[in-house]
Amino acid sequence: MACRPWLEAEIRVIQPKVVVLLGATAAQAILGRSVRVTQERGKFFAVDSREAFITIHPAAILRLRESSEREQEYKRFAAEMKRVQRKLTQLKRR
C-alpha cells in the first residue's frame, strides 16, 4: 500500500497493454483482492484499459528443492511468458 502511488504513476506514464503480475503480492496490488496464484496462474484479467497476467514470482522456482521440479517450473514459466508475448502481438494488431 505504501508504494501504490508510485505504482499507479508508473502505469500512467508507461501505459502498458499488459501487466505481468509476478506472485500473489503483485496480483493483489493490481487486482485489489486476495489471489491464489496456484488457481489463477496463467490467466489474463481485464483491468481498466489493459490486461493483467498472473504467474508465480521467478524466485519461487529457485526455492524448489528438486532440480527436476525447478526445470519443470522454469519451462512452465517460460511458456507463460510466450503466452504474454502472443497476447502483446494480438493487441498490437488491433
LOVO-699485 format. One line per field, with one value per residue: residue in three letters; residue number from 1; x, y, z of N, C-alpha, C, O in turn; chain. Coordinates in Angstrom, 2 decimals. Last residue first. Layout:
% LOVO-699485
fikol: c(Ala:...)
lovo: c(NUM:...)
n_u: c(X:...)
n_v: c(Y:...)
n_w: c(Z:...)
ca_u: c(X:...)
ca_v: c(Y:...)
ca_w: c(Z:...)
c_u: c(X:...)
c_v: c(Y:...)
c_w: c(Z:...)
o_u: c(X:...)
o_v: c(Y:...)
o_w: c(Z:...)
miza: c(A:...)
***
This chain:
% LOVO-699485
fikol: c(Arg:Arg:Lys:Leu:Gln:Thr:Leu:Lys:Arg:Gln:Val:Arg:Lys:Met:Glu:Ala:Ala:Phe:Arg:Lys:Tyr:Glu:Gln:Glu:Arg:Glu:Ser:Ser:Glu:Arg:Leu:Arg:Leu:Ile:Ala:Ala:Pro:His:Ile:Thr:Ile:Phe:Ala:Glu:Arg:Ser:Asp:Val:Ala:Phe:Phe:Lys:Gly:Arg:Glu:Gln:Thr:Val:Arg:Val:Ser:Arg:Gly:Leu:Ile:Ala:Gln:Ala:Ala:Thr:Ala:Gly:Leu:Leu:Val:Val:Val:Lys:Pro:Gln:Ile:Val:Arg:Ile:Glu:Ala:Glu:Leu:Trp:Pro:Arg:Cys:Ala:Met)
lovo: c(94:93:92:91:90:89:88:87:86:85:84:83:82:81:80:79:78:77:76:75:74:73:72:71:70:69:68:67:66:65:64:63:62:61:60:59:58:57:56:55:54:53:52:51:50:49:48:47:46:45:44:43:42:41:40:39:38:37:36:35:34:33:32:31:30:29:28:27:26:25:24:23:22:21:20:19:18:17:16:15:14:13:12:11:10:9:8:7:6:5:4:3:2:1)
n_u: c(-4.54:-1.98:-1.33:-2.67:-1.11:1.32:0.53:-0.03:2.54:3.73:2.25:3.12:5.78:5.43:4.60:6.94:8.47:7.03:7.50:10.28:10.45:9.16:11.02:13.32:12.44:11.98:14.58:15.84:14.05:13.31:12.60:13.50:13.46:10.76:10.36:11.48:9.48:6.20:3.69:1.16:-1.39:-1.78:-4.06:-4.61:-6.31:-7.97:-8.97:-8.19:-8.98:-6.63:-5.40:-3.62:-1.52:-3.06:-5.08:-4.27:-1.84:-2.49:-5.19:-5.62:-7.68:-7.69:-6.62:-5.07:-2.60:-2.03:-2.41:-0.23:1.92:1.48:1.60:3.54:3.77:1.85:2.34:0.17:-0.16:0.14:1.13:1.79:3.76:2.26:0.54:2.37:3.65:1.51:0.97:3.42:3.33:1.05:1.86:3.60:2.00:0.82)
n_v: c(-4.68:-5.60:-5.52:-7.69:-9.80:-9.28:-9.70:-12.45:-13.46:-12.76:-14.37:-16.84:-16.67:-16.82:-19.48:-20.79:-20.09:-21.51:-24.14:-24.25:-23.92:-26.23:-28.17:-27.41:-27.77:-30.54:-31.44:-30.58:-29.91:-27.55:-24.23:-21.65:-20.89:-20.42:-18.13:-16.15:-15.48:-15.80:-17.07:-14.99:-13.32:-10.39:-7.98:-5.52:-2.32:-0.39:-2.17:-5.33:-8.59:-11.18:-14.38:-17.00:-18.21:-18.85:-19.29:-21.16:-20.22:-17.67:-16.39:-13.17:-10.63:-7.59:-5.82:-6.23:-5.13:-6.36:-9.07:-9.50:-9.00:-11.08:-13.46:-13.19:-10.90:-9.98:-7.96:-6.10:-4.82:-2.30:0.47:3.30:4.83:6.59:4.89:3.19:5.03:5.73:3.29:3.00:5.23:4.68:2.13:1.80:1.18:-1.20)
n_w: c(-33.16:-33.09:-30.43:-29.39:-30.46:-29.16:-26.51:-26.67:-27.14:-24.68:-22.97:-23.86:-23.09:-20.36:-20.20:-20.88:-18.64:-16.68:-17.54:-17.26:-14.48:-13.61:-14.51:-13.08:-10.44:-10.49:-10.86:-8.55:-5.60:-4.22:-5.11:-5.22:-7.86:-8.21:-6.77:-8.28:-10.14:-8.94:-11.21:-12.74:-14.50:-16.28:-17.38:-19.87:-19.72:-18.74:-15.96:-16.63:-17.35:-17.03:-17.94:-16.26:-15.01:-11.89:-10.18:-8.30:-7.34:-6.48:-5.31:-4.03:-2.78:-4.70:-6.50:-8.72:-7.89:-5.43:-5.97:-7.68:-5.98:-4.13:-5.67:-8.78:-10.97:-13.48:-16.16:-18.02:-21.26:-22.21:-20.13:-19.60:-18.37:-16.71:-15.26:-14.06:-12.37:-10.69:-9.44:-8.04:-6.38:-4.77:-3.52:-1.48:0.69:0.00)
ca_u: c(-5.85:-2.68:-0.67:-3.12:-2.53:1.25:1.00:-1.10:1.50:4.26:2.18:1.70:5.48:5.94:3.67:5.77:8.88:7.14:6.13:9.68:11.08:8.55:9.63:13.33:12.89:10.86:13.57:16.22:14.43:14.45:12.24:13.31:14.76:11.39:9.73:12.24:10.60:7.41:4.49:2.06:-0.88:-1.49:-3.15:-4.70:-5.19:-7.84:-9.04:-8.06:-9.13:-7.77:-5.46:-4.86:-1.66:-1.84:-5.30:-5.53:-1.92:-1.71:-4.47:-5.45:-6.82:-8.35:-7.34:-6.46:-3.25:-1.84:-3.32:-1.60:1.72:1.53:0.35:3.24:4.67:1.82:2.58:0.97:-0.22:-1.02:1.36:0.57:4.15:3.28:0.00:1.42:4.41:2.17:-0.05:2.97:4.41:1.11:0.77:4.18:2.87:0.00)
ca_v: c(-4.01:-5.67:-4.58:-6.36:-9.65:-9.26:-8.38:-11.51:-13.62:-12.21:-12.91:-16.50:-16.72:-15.57:-18.41:-20.94:-19.63:-20.06:-23.63:-24.43:-22.95:-24.92:-28.20:-27.42:-26.45:-29.62:-31.77:-29.96:-30.89:-28.37:-25.64:-22.24:-21.14:-21.52:-19.36:-16.63:-16.36:-14.98:-17.12:-16.14:-13.82:-11.83:-8.40:-6.91:-3.22:-0.50:-0.86:-4.36:-7.21:-10.48:-12.94:-16.39:-18.41:-18.75:-18.30:-21.37:-21.62:-17.82:-17.66:-14.01:-11.76:-8.67:-5.31:-6.67:-4.67:-4.92:-8.39:-9.71:-8.16:-9.68:-13.05:-13.60:-11.95:-9.97:-9.32:-6.06:-5.99:-3.05:-0.86:2.83:3.80:7.10:6.04:2.64:4.34:6.75:3.92:2.00:5.10:5.88:2.21:2.07:2.36:0.00)
ca_w: c(-33.05:-34.37:-31.33:-29.03:-30.80:-30.61:-26.93:-26.34:-28.15:-25.93:-22.82:-23.98:-24.52:-20.92:-19.84:-21.75:-19.97:-16.60:-17.48:-18.59:-15.38:-13.34:-14.97:-14.54:-10.90:-10.25:-11.86:-9.83:-6.62:-3.80:-5.23:-3.89:-7.23:-8.93:-6.29:-7.12:-10.54:-8.92:-9.99:-12.70:-13.21:-16.38:-16.32:-19.44:-20.01:-20.20:-16.60:-15.54:-17.82:-16.46:-18.19:-16.74:-16.45:-12.68:-11.25:-9.01:-7.78:-7.72:-5.14:-5.22:-2.48:-3.96:-5.34:-8.79:-9.11:-5.58:-5.04:-8.15:-7.17:-3.69:-5.03:-7.41:-10.52:-12.03:-15.68:-16.80:-20.39:-22.69:-20.72:-20.25:-19.34:-17.63:-16.01:-15.02:-13.42:-11.51:-10.28:-9.00:-7.37:-5.60:-4.50:-2.80:0.77:0.00)
c_u: c(-5.77:-4.01:-1.40:-2.53:-3.03:-0.19:0.95:-0.71:0.34:3.21:2.67:1.51:4.01:5.73:4.14:4.75:7.72:7.51:6.13:8.25:10.47:9.15:8.96:11.90:12.84:11.21:12.34:15.19:14.73:14.95:13.48:12.91:14.64:12.70:10.34:11.65:11.42:8.57:5.64:2.83:0.02:-0.85:-3.01:-3.69:-5.51:-6.69:-8.93:-7.96:-9.09:-7.80:-6.73:-4.68:-2.91:-2.13:-4.09:-5.69:-3.19:-1.81:-3.77:-4.70:-6.79:-7.34:-8.10:-7.29:-4.74:-2.59:-3.22:-2.60:0.29:1.29:0.36:1.99:4.41:2.60:2.73:1.11:0.68:-1.26:0.05:0.76:2.96:3.57:0.99:0.83:3.48:2.95:0.55:1.96:4.02:2.18:0.82:3.11:3.40:0.87)
c_v: c(-2.55:-4.91:-4.50:-5.30:-8.24:-9.07:-8.23:-10.10:-12.65:-12.31:-12.25:-14.99:-16.41:-15.52:-17.07:-19.84:-19.72:-19.47:-22.10:-23.90:-23.04:-23.83:-26.84:-27.38:-26.37:-28.22:-30.87:-30.27:-30.20:-29.31:-26.50:-23.72:-21.81:-21.89:-20.58:-17.92:-16.88:-15.91:-16.11:-16.10:-15.02:-12.28:-9.91:-7.15:-4.63:-1.42:-1.04:-2.98:-6.30:-9.07:-12.39:-14.89:-17.80:-19.03:-18.07:-20.46:-21.89:-19.25:-17.94:-15.26:-12.70:-9.78:-6.35:-6.21:-5.02:-4.38:-6.88:-8.98:-8.29:-8.74:-11.58:-12.96:-12.25:-11.18:-9.25:-7.50:-5.74:-4.27:-1.49:1.47:3.34:6.08:6.52:3.76:3.77:6.11:4.98:2.61:4.10:5.81:3.48:2.25:2.76:1.26)
c_w: c(-33.27:-34.33:-32.66:-29.95:-30.54:-31.08:-28.45:-26.77:-27.92:-27.05:-24.11:-23.87:-24.77:-22.43:-20.40:-21.46:-20.96:-17.97:-17.47:-18.62:-16.77:-14.22:-14.77:-15.10:-12.41:-10.74:-11.71:-10.91:-7.94:-4.89:-4.97:-3.94:-5.87:-8.26:-6.97:-6.56:-9.37:-9.28:-10.08:-11.38:-13.42:-15.08:-16.41:-18.32:-19.55:-20.60:-18.11:-16.19:-16.60:-17.03:-17.56:-16.96:-17.04:-14.15:-12.13:-10.22:-8.57:-8.24:-6.46:-4.83:-3.69:-3.70:-4.56:-7.60:-9.14:-6.80:-5.21:-7.26:-7.67:-4.86:-4.61:-6.85:-9.04:-11.51:-14.16:-16.32:-19.18:-21.80:-21.19:-20.93:-20.18:-18.74:-17.06:-15.88:-14.49:-12.65:-11.20:-9.96:-8.44:-6.69:-5.36:-3.88:-0.61:0.00)
o_u: c(-6.78:-4.54:-1.41:-3.18:-3.72:-0.46:0.57:-1.53:-0.20:3.02:2.07:0.71:3.67:5.53:3.32:4.10:7.53:6.93:5.33:7.84:10.16:8.45:8.26:11.62:12.38:10.39:11.74:14.96:13.98:16.16:14.57:12.90:15.57:13.02:10.42:12.36:12.00:8.64:5.98:2.64:-0.30:0.13:-3.99:-2.59:-6.54:-6.16:-9.72:-6.98:-9.86:-6.76:-7.77:-3.91:-3.23:-2.87:-4.10:-6.35:-3.20:-1.86:-4.38:-3.70:-7.83:-6.28:-9.06:-8.52:-5.57:-3.16:-4.23:-3.53:-0.33:0.52:-0.66:1.40:4.99:2.15:3.60:0.11:1.80:-2.39:-1.01:0.59:3.13:3.62:0.60:0.66:3.77:2.90:0.15:2.08:4.27:1.97:0.64:3.44:3.62:0.52)
o_v: c(-1.86:-4.53:-3.44:-4.28:-7.65:-8.29:-7.18:-9.38:-12.10:-11.37:-11.28:-14.41:-15.79:-14.45:-16.27:-19.33:-18.83:-18.48:-21.47:-23.27:-22.02:-22.91:-26.36:-26.65:-25.37:-27.55:-30.48:-29.44:-29.34:-29.48:-26.20:-24.39:-22.47:-23.07:-21.66:-18.71:-17.97:-17.03:-15.63:-15.21:-15.94:-11.68:-10.62:-6.58:-4.89:-1.31:-1.78:-2.67:-6.47:-8.43:-13.05:-14.23:-18.05:-19.95:-17.21:-20.83:-22.77:-19.47:-18.40:-15.21:-12.98:-9.84:-6.04:-6.20:-4.19:-3.29:-6.18:-8.35:-7.29:-7.79:-10.91:-12.05:-11.61:-12.32:-8.57:-8.18:-5.24:-4.71:-1.24:1.34:3.02:6.44:6.82:3.59:3.87:6.59:5.10:2.46:4.32:6.28:3.39:2.50:3.94:2.27)
o_w: c(-33.21:-35.38:-33.30:-30.23:-31.37:-31.98:-28.96:-27.34:-28.87:-27.81:-24.57:-24.60:-25.78:-23.00:-20.87:-22.38:-21.78:-18.41:-18.16:-19.60:-17.39:-14.64:-15.66:-16.05:-12.97:-11.38:-12.71:-11.79:-8.40:-5.07:-5.46:-2.90:-5.42:-8.12:-6.38:-5.94:-9.46:-8.77:-11.16:-10.56:-14.17:-14.62:-16.61:-18.33:-18.93:-21.70:-18.70:-16.87:-15.65:-17.17:-17.55:-16.25:-18.21:-14.50:-13.01:-11.19:-9.43:-9.45:-7.43:-4.11:-4.29:-4.33:-3.85:-7.67:-9.53:-6.75:-5.12:-7.76:-8.05:-4.74:-4.73:-7.44:-8.16:-11.60:-13.63:-16.09:-19.31:-21.62:-20.62:-22.14:-21.36:-19.91:-18.19:-17.09:-15.68:-13.79:-12.35:-11.18:-9.63:-7.81:-6.58:-5.04:-0.86:-0.61)
miza: c(A:A:A:A:A:A:A:A:A:A:A:A:A:A:A:A:A:A:A:A:A:A:A:A:A:A:A:A:A:A:A:A:A:A:A:A:A:A:A:A:A:A:A:A:A:A:A:A:A:A:A:A:A:A:A:A:A:A:A:A:A:A:A:A:A:A:A:A:A:A:A:A:A:A:A:A:A:A:A:A:A:A:A:A:A:A:A:A:A:A:A:A:A:A)
***
